[in-house]
Amino acid sequence: MAVDIIGFINSVEPALSWDNAKKSVMLNDYVTYYNYKETIINQETGEEIPNPESKKNFANRMLQREITNKVKSVRKRAAEETVTYEELTFEIED
């Protein structure tokens, strides 16, 4: 299930008071950062076609990926901090 993070952002301040032009600039800048393409290559025909993923859906996907990666990173770090190491010593006999 996709979460509409962009829709939520636009429904609260400060974005709530922005006009559509400013929201559009912010969305365009964000998706440009992640290399969104207006057109893509159709893998079957090799033709250039309009990107079927909208900028808003692309931005939502990138935001979800960022959040997921950050949560995983925090969980990994917490798990690593709970691991304890016991020093092992070995005696080698001649």
C-alpha positions as CSV (number, residue, x, y, z in Angstrom):
1,M,0.0,0.0,0.0
2,A,1.5,3.3,-1.0
3,V,1.5,6.1,1.4
4,D,0.9,9.6,0.1
5,I,3.6,11.5,1.9
6,I,3.6,14.4,-0.6
7,G,-0.2,14.8,-0.1
8,F,0.3,14.9,3.7
9,I,3.2,17.4,3.4
10,N,1.0,19.7,1.3
11,S,-1.8,19.5,3.8
12,V,0.2,21.0,6.8
13,E,2.2,24.1,7.3
14,P,4.4,25.4,5.9
15,A,3.4,23.9,2.6
16,L,-0.3,24.4,3.2
17,S,0.1,28.1,2.7
18,W,2.3,27.8,-0.4
19,D,0.8,28.5,-3.8
20,N,0.8,25.8,-6.4
21,A,3.8,27.3,-8.2
22,K,6.0,27.0,-5.1
23,K,4.8,23.5,-4.5
24,S,5.6,22.6,-8.1
25,V,9.1,24.0,-7.8
26,M,9.8,22.1,-4.6
27,L,8.5,18.8,-6.2
28,N,10.5,19.4,-9.3
29,D,13.7,20.1,-7.4
30,Y,13.2,17.0,-5.2
31,V,12.6,14.6,-8.1
32,T,15.4,16.2,-10.1
33,Y,17.7,15.4,-7.2
34,Y,16.8,11.7,-7.6
35,N,17.1,11.8,-11.4
36,Y,13.4,11.6,-12.3
37,K,13.0,11.4,-16.1
38,E,10.0,12.8,-18.0
39,T,10.5,10.2,-20.6
40,I,11.9,6.7,-20.4
41,I,12.9,4.1,-23.0
42,N,10.3,1.3,-23.7
43,Q,12.3,-1.9,-23.2
44,E,10.3,-3.8,-25.8
45,T,10.3,-1.3,-28.6
46,G,13.3,0.9,-27.8
47,E,11.1,4.0,-28.2
48,E,11.1,7.0,-25.9
49,I,7.8,7.2,-24.1
50,P,6.3,9.4,-21.3
51,N,7.3,8.2,-17.9
52,P,4.2,6.3,-16.5
53,E,5.2,7.1,-13.0
54,S,4.1,10.6,-12.0
55,K,6.5,13.0,-10.3
56,K,4.3,12.8,-7.2
57,N,4.4,9.0,-7.1
58,F,8.1,9.0,-7.8
59,A,8.7,11.5,-4.9
60,N,6.5,9.4,-2.6
61,R,8.5,6.3,-3.5
62,M,11.9,8.1,-2.9
63,L,10.6,9.4,0.5
64,Q,9.4,5.9,1.5
65,R,12.8,4.5,0.5
66,E,14.6,7.2,2.5
67,I,12.5,6.6,5.6
68,T,12.8,2.8,5.3
69,N,16.6,3.0,4.9
70,K,17.0,5.3,7.9
71,V,14.8,3.0,10.1
72,K,16.8,0.0,9.0
73,S,20.1,1.8,9.8
74,V,18.9,2.7,13.3
75,R,17.8,-0.9,13.9
76,K,21.0,-2.3,12.6
77,R,23.1,0.1,14.8
78,A,21.0,-0.9,17.8
79,A,21.5,-4.6,17.1
80,E,25.2,-4.1,16.7
81,E,25.4,-2.3,20.1
82,T,23.7,-5.2,21.8
83,V,26.3,-7.7,20.6
84,T,29.0,-8.5,23.1
85,Y,32.3,-10.1,22.2
86,E,34.2,-12.4,24.4
87,E,38.0,-12.5,23.9
88,L,39.2,-15.9,23.1
89,T,42.7,-17.1,23.8
90,F,44.3,-20.2,22.4
91,E,47.2,-22.1,23.6
92,I,49.3,-23.8,21.0
93,E,51.2,-26.8,22.0
94,D,54.5,-27.7,20.3
